[in-house]
Amino acid sequence: MKFLIPLLLAALWLPGCDSNQAQTNSLELVVPKHYTVLKSPSPLTINGKADETSWNLAEWTDFFIDIEGDTNEPPFYNTRVKMLWDEKYIYFYAEMEEEHVWGDITDRDAVIFYNNDFEIFIRPNQFQPYYAEFEVNALGTLWDLFLARPYRRNGPVLDHWDLNETKVGIDVDGTLNDPSDIDERWSVEMAIPIKPINAIDRGVQFGAGNMWRINFSRVQWQHQIVNGNYEKKTDKDGNRHPENNWVWTQQSAIDMHRPEHWGYLYFAENPEEEIQKDELVNEYQLLFHLYRNQLDWKNTTGSFTDEIADFGGPHFSVNQQSMTASVQVTRLGFELTVTNSERTSLTINQDGYIIKSP
């Protein structure tokens, strides 16, 4: 491959480099954030205020950052989240600074991010491609949907997947849809039923000691006031200004549908409980780094490659951890495998299904 030639030539000139020995490709990949969600001692009343004493048990997340990461300008409004769970629900409370709280979408399962909104993304099994998404605006209008796989693999959106036991509470510190004053914030409190989330993957257990992948997004539009009403801001040609996308843990792209970048949510009974955290974080990130490269390769060349050298392999150092990788083309697509120094492997296919071995 053309772009490999300079790398091979450079290797010949490195001091002490053995040209017969494969080089290691060193990568610094972003490690997603993690959060330990504690069990609530009692059911919560969902009113948007998080005023029960149970909420005092929950830690705040970090304030949200730009979706592409800290290298971009930080959000001009703060957003943070806290979480709890019990046998029936997982609870969320999001607090969002906002000078102008507004919304005009009232239909269930409409495209809520056309308003300013708060979004939750849940993947109960990180080895499977499917996941759930919830979006809500300041009116409390809900869009809940199921995706069999991410959009990059033509994942269908199932809008009719309605979790009717979901509870939504909204509180506004200010006045909703009133451009004549300055507001302080709006908040969302949600109770999402556990049973249908767990049913996404029947092999996943729920409760203390288990882990989900999760992320949050806040979509924020610039606005203009026309005839006393809020509208999304447009330029002189009538084109909408782009929205801001703020998240808990960075996506490294303007794309929430990269579940490999979502954070780790660990369930615990109490703060003293010892958490067994995922030990394959770097392996997982390398696996998807190569996976995205393979999809890009197909988009550029028209076919998948079975040469791991096309992606800088087979030897990698990810966040200073050594591992190897391999790839093979199959009748249906491809399989990529990442193996660490302890011989633990993760293998992914073209649709995002993952197998761990041993």
HUSULPE-V475053 format. One record per run of one state. SS is the DSSP state (H for helix, E for strand, L for the rest). FROM is the first residue (numbers start at 1). TO is the last residue. If there is no record, write none. Layout:
<<SS & FROM & TO> <SS & FROM & TO>>
//
This chain:
<<L & 1 & 1> <H & 2 & 13> <L & 14 & 23> <E & 24 & 27> <L & 28 & 33> <E & 34 & 39> <L & 40 & 52> <H & 53 & 57> <L & 58 & 64> <E & 65 & 66> <L & 67 & 78> <E & 79 & 85> <L & 86 & 88> <E & 89 & 97> <L & 98 & 111> <H & 112 & 114> <L & 115 & 116> <E & 117 & 123> <L & 124 & 130> <E & 131 & 137> <L & 138 & 141> <E & 142 & 147> <L & 148 & 150> <H & 151 & 153> <L & 154 & 156> <E & 157 & 158> <L & 159 & 166> <E & 167 & 173> <L & 174 & 184> <E & 185 & 193> <H & 194 & 198> <L & 199 & 210> <E & 211 & 220> <L & 221 & 222> <E & 223 & 226> <L & 227 & 228> <E & 229 & 232> <L & 233 & 233> <E & 234 & 234> <L & 235 & 239> <E & 240 & 240> <L & 241 & 243> <E & 244 & 247> <L & 248 & 258> <H & 259 & 261> <L & 262 & 262> <E & 263 & 268> <L & 269 & 280> <H & 281 & 301> <L & 302 & 307> <H & 308 & 311> <L & 312 & 314> <E & 315 & 318> <L & 319 & 320> <E & 321 & 329> <L & 330 & 333> <E & 334 & 340> <L & 341 & 344> <E & 345 & 349> <L & 350 & 353> <E & 354 & 357> <L & 358 & 358>>
//
